[in-house]
Amino acid sequence: MGKRSMSAASLDKESVEVDNGASANDYVDGNLIERDVTLCEGRIQMSEDFIVEQNGFKLHHPIYLLKSGVEAIIEDDVTKRFSSAELRVWNLLGRNQNYYFHNTSCKKTLTALWFLGFIIRYVFLFPNRYFLLLNLLFSLAVCFFGVGLTWICGVTKNIFPNSALGKWLTGPGHQRCMRLNLCPYAAVIRFHNPENRPKPNTICVANHTTPVDFAVLASDNTYAVIGQRQGGFFGLVENILSSSVPTIWFDRGEVFDRSAVTNRMREHVATPGALPILIFPEGTCINNTSVMKFKKGCFEVGAVIHPVAIKYDPKYADCFWNSSQDGLFKYLVKLMTSWAIVVDVWYLPPETARPGEDGISFSSRVKRKIAECGGLVDMEWDGELKRNQPKPTLRLAQQKIFSDLIGADDGERS
């Protein structure tokens, strides 16, 4: 039995039977349509039943392009990863608008069940969790993330850095603070393969669904943190974390920041006994159904990479943070009014770059292993499409691939 802290539990694989990560996807709706041609970043993927003539251009070939466009309007494989995944089953939270709920003979019964769940979550669970946070904190300004105690531990550690107390606060003390931070969300965390837990002077990479990812991982190990510099309430949380553990904040839009972050990572992993660095290479939150393209920076440092797969159970809460729709404050309230946070964390064996393998290939290989372990879809698209339009060069590349695929007649080639 692993360590347990109030409602935040961490269990190893010997103490609990855990379904395979892919089983959680049984509760999430899949693709609405089956495509003959799927556009990927840098290539085209075709179904086994799709046959392309090899004797040059035909008048019906543009129909496939039109068909792909209509399919993209109906369902986009990429942008749907930036919104909450629809559930096949109803978890009494009412966020999924499944037509079975509105068109059923048991509508009154289901409505009564939803109302009962609403009363339980908002009248009983939410007030208790809220006051639990207040008991952990001294300031209402940071109450919804539970980092007040973390700040106190960080300040104490900085006052006595080389003492036994300071070392304890950096390790077990910090982890206990993270577990307390997770208590108001009724977090149940199941850690698998703890023998692969990240070691000092290494880099830990994981898929990214929510800001709570950090607290989940930090409840079992202490990490240095790399992330984007934020403002407002999120910025306050970052400042408090900076007082507790080593942090590197950067501005995504500054090219100078990118190179500076890479240099600081090299310096950190070269320092004897340095904490492992935790980084989310996707650069944005994805809805926990897929893993998108990893940024290559941390894979070019030359350090050992510890992959970690994180999978949330959608039956108990929608843990995805849609930052374009909800602020951090509102998002955390949603978590506290859900049933619980149930999450599985898999520590994968450490990886190093193979001879002649560049950062892009290395990151793709690690991403693929995380996706396979967590039962997630391995996608080649960049998560920056959440904020930015596709580059024109990407569209031209797709046109070039189609033209090469169709080819030309022998007479035209001559």
N, C-alpha and C positions, 0 to 999 in steps of 0.2 A: 504494500500500500504506500503510495506516495504521500507527500505532504498535503494537508488539507487546512485551509484557512477560512473559517466561517462558510459563507456561501460560495466562495471561490475555491474550487477543488482542482487538484492536479493528480491524475491517476496514471500509473504506468500500464503497459499493455498486459502485464501478468495479473493485475488486480481487477480488470474489467474486460468483458468481451465487447469488442468494438467492431461495427460493421466496416466493410471496405469503404474508402472515401467515395467511390463512385456511387454507392447506394444512396447517398444523400441526394444525388441528382434525380432519383426516381420521383422526388416530390416537386421537381421543377419542370415546367413545360419545355419541350425541345423545339426544334425548328418547325415552323408552320408548313414549309414547302421543302421539297427535295429538289435540289438544283442539279442540272446537267453540267453546268459550267460555274465554277466558283472562283472569283477573283481573289488572289492572295497577293501580298506585297512582294513583287518581283517574279511571280509565276502565276500560272493558271492551273487549277486543279479540276479534273474532269471525272465524271462518274464512269464506272466500268461499262455501263450500257451505252455511253455516248460515243459515236463513231464519227470521225471527221474524214471527209474525202481527201485523198492525197493528190488529186489531179488538178489542183488550182482553184481559183475563185469561182463560186457559183452564185446565182442570183439569190438563192435562199439563205446564204450565209449571214447576211445582215439581220435575218430574223432572230438568230441566236443572240445577237447584241441587244435587240429590242426586248427579247424575252428576259435577258439578264437585268435590263433596266427596270422592267415591270416587277420582277422578283425583288429587286432592291427596294422598290417603293413599298411593296407589301411587307417585307421583312428584311432588315439590314443586319447582316451577321456581325457588324462591328458596333454600330451605335447602340444596339440593344444591350450591349455589355455595360453601358453607362447608366442604366436604369435598373430598378429592382426587378428581379426575375419573378415571373408569374408562377404561382404554385398550382400543381395539379390537385392538391388536397387543401381543404380549408383548415386553418389553424386558429380560428376564432378571433383573429386579430382584425379581420375585415379589410385588409389592404388589397387582397386579390379580388378582382371583379369577375369571378368565374360565373358563367351564365347558369350553371347548375344551381347556384344559390337562388337566382331570381326566377327560374322556371322549374319549380319542383312542387310536388304536393305537400312536402314537409316544410314549406316556407315559414309558416308560423312557428314551428318547433325550432328551426334553425335561428330565426330571429330572437326567440326567447333564450336560446343558448348563447348567442352573441351578446345579448344584453346582460346575461349573467356573467359572462367573461369580462365585459366592460366594467361591471360593478367590482368584480374581484381585482382587476388590474388597477383601476383608478381610485377606488375607495379604500382598498386594503394594501395592495402591494406598493403602489406609488408613494403614498404618504410615509410608509415605513422605510422605504428605500431613501426617500428624501431626507428624513430626519436622521437616518444612519449616516448620510453624508455630512449633515450638519454637525453630528457628534465627532466626526473625524477631522473637522476643520475649525479654523478660527476666523475665517473670512468668507462672507457670502459670495464675494466676487469669484471665487474659485471653487465654489461648492459642487458644481455639477461635474467636475472631473476628479475631485477627490485628491488634489495634489498638495493640499496644505501641509499634511504630515510629511510628504515627500520633500517639500521645501525646507521644513525644520530639520529633517535628517541631513539634507544636503549642506545646510549652513553649519550644522554641528560637525559634519565630516570635514569641511574646509577649515574649521577652527583647530581641529585636532587631526591633521592629515596622516601623520605617521604613527599615531597611537593605535592601541588595540581596538579602541572604540571606533576610530575612523575607518580602520580596515573592515570592521564588522558592518558598519553602516554602508560601505561601498558594496559589500557582497550580500550576505543574508539579510541585513537590515533593509537594504533597498528592495530586495525581492519581497519581503514581508509588507513593505509599504505598497507595492504594486498589487499584492493580493487584497489588501484592505481597499485599495482604489476600485477593485473589481467587485467587491461585495454588494454595493448598491444595485448592480446589474444582474445579480444572481448568476454569476459566471461559473460554469462547470467546464474545466479544461482537462482534456485527456492527452497526456504527452506519451509519445511512442518512440521507442529506440533511444532512450536517454544516453546510451553509450556514445551516441554521435553528437551529443551536445557541443556547441561551438567552444573551442579552446581559445586561450589568449593569443594575441598576435594573428588572428584570422579575421575573415569577413563573413558575416552571416547574411544571406539573401533569402527573401521570402516573397510570396505573392501578397498583394495588398488589397484589402477590402474596406478597412475602417481605421481611424486613428487608434482604436482600441487594440489593434494588432500589436502595437508596441507594449502595452501593459500586459497583454497575454503572454508574450515571449519573455518580457522582463520579470514576470512572476516566477520564472524557473531559472533564470540566468541574468547576470548583469552585463549590459552592453553600453558601448559608446554609440551615439546616435548621429546619423546624417539625415538631414531633411531640408525641405524648402522653407525659407523664412516666411512667416505669416504675420498678419497684423491682428488687431482686435483681441478677442477672447483667446483665440488660438495662439496668438503671439505671447500672451501672458503665460499660457501653459508651457510654451517653449522656453521662456525665461526661467520658469521654476525648474524645469528639467535640467537646464544648463547648470543650475546650482547643485544638482545631485549627481550627474554623470557627465563625462566629456561629451561635448556636442559640436557638430559642424553644421551651421545653417548657411544656405546659399540662396541666391536669386536665380531662378530658372532662366530669366531673360538675359543675364549677364554672361557673356562668353568668358570673361576673366574669372568669374566665380567658378566656372566648371574646371578650368585648369588648376585653380587654387585648391579646390576640393580634392582633386586627384593627388596633388602634391602633399596635402595634409594627410590623406589616407596612407600614402607611402611612409610618411614620417611616423604616423601612429603605429602601423603594424611593425615598423622597424624598432620601436621602443620595447625593450625587454619587459615582459609581464603586462603589456598593455591589454586593456579589455577588448574583447572581440567587437568589431564594428557591425552594427545592425543597419541594413539599408534595404529599401524596397525599390528594386531597379525598374519596375513598371512606371514609376513616376506619378501615378495617379491611382485612385481607388477604382477597382473593377468589382462587378457584382457577384463575385465568388462562383461564377460558372465557368470561367476561363482564365488563362494566363496570357497576357499580351506581351509584346516585344520588350525585352530587357535593355536598358541603357548599358552600354559597354564599358563605361568608365571604371567601375570597381573591378572588372574582369581583366583590366590591363595593368593593375597594380603589381601583380606577381605574387600575391598572397594566396594562401589556401582558402578556398571557398566552401562554406558550409551551407548547403541548400536546406530550406525548411518549407514544408507544405502546410498551409493553414486552411482548414475546411470548417465552415460554420453550418450548423444544422438549421435549415430554414423553417422547420416546424415550430420552433420556439421564438424566433425573432428574425426580423429582416435587418441584418447587421451591416448591409451595404450603406455607405455614406455617399449620398448624391450631393456633393458640395455646391453644385450650381443651383440646387433647389432648397437645401436646408443648411442653415448655419450650424456650427458645432454645438452651440447651446441647445437648439431645437432638436438636433439629432440625438443628443444624449438623453433628453427628456423622452424621446421615442423609445430608446432602449430601456429606460426605467419603467415604461408603461407596457413593455412586452413581457412575455412569460419568463424568459431566461436567455442567457447567452450560453449555448452549448457548442463547444468547438473542439476539434481534434487537431493536434499538432504533431507532425512527423518530422523527426530529425533524420535527414538523409546522410549517407556516408560523405565525407569531405571529398572535394574535387580539386584538381589542379589542371592547368592548361597542358594539353598534349604538345609534343614537339611540332613546331610549325603551325600551331593553331592560333589564330588571331582572336581578338576580343569578341568580335561578332559571333564567330563560330562557337567559342567557349560559352558565351552567354546563352546562345540558342540551345546548346546541349544541356546546360543546367536547367533552363526553363522547361525543356521537354521532360526532364526527370521529375521536376516539381509537379507538372501537370499530370503525369502518369500516376504519381503517388497519391495526389489529392483527388483524383477522379475529375479533373478539370479539362476543358478544351484548350489545346495548345494552338494559339493564334499567332500569326506573324505580323499582324498590324500593330502600329505604334499607338500607345494609349494617348498620345498628344492629340489624336483626332477628336478627343473629347472636347478640346478647347479650340483647335485650329482646323481650318479647311485643308483638304488634301492638297499636296503640292502639285503644280502643273506637270512637273517632271514625272510624277507617279502615273498620271493619266497617259502621258506620252509613252511611258514604259509599257502600260497595258496595251496600247494600240500597236506598239512594236511586236509584242508577244503574239497578238492575234494575227498580224500580218505574216509573221514567220510561220505561224501554225497553219494558216491557209495555204501559203506558198503561192507559186505562180505556175502557169503552163510552161511546158518546155519551150514553146515558141517565144513566149514572153521573156524567158530567161536568156535566150540567145539575143 
